[in-house]
Amino acid sequence: MPTYVLMTKLSPEITKRMKQRTELGKEWMGMVKKKCPEVKFLCHYALLGPYDFLDIYEAPDEEVAAKVSMIGLSYGAIQAESWTAIPYKRFLELSREI
């Protein structure tokens, strides 16, 4: 399955509710599991920068990846982007074809 990187920036309203972060995160993850059961999360990180969270996951295609981003937006993110990630070894193989 293809790998995606989800970059999420929370809205100011949600960041005011940081004490509820555990519950909000569980709700979001529950909805992703319900709406996109084929998605497999590999890791989750909280960030100190322009984005609040980075999640790496596998999904069967870009439409499912788009749903993951849209679910984030429906749970209070002002920005949720799913980027395609290519394993570095495969990237090097592709570069030799150029």
Buried (B, 14 or more C-beta within 10 A) or exposed (E): EBBBBBBBBBBEEBEEEEEEBEEBBEEBBEBBEEBBEEBEBEEEEEEEEEBBBBBBBBBEEEEBBBBBBBBBEEBBBBBBBBEEBEEEEEEEEEEEEE
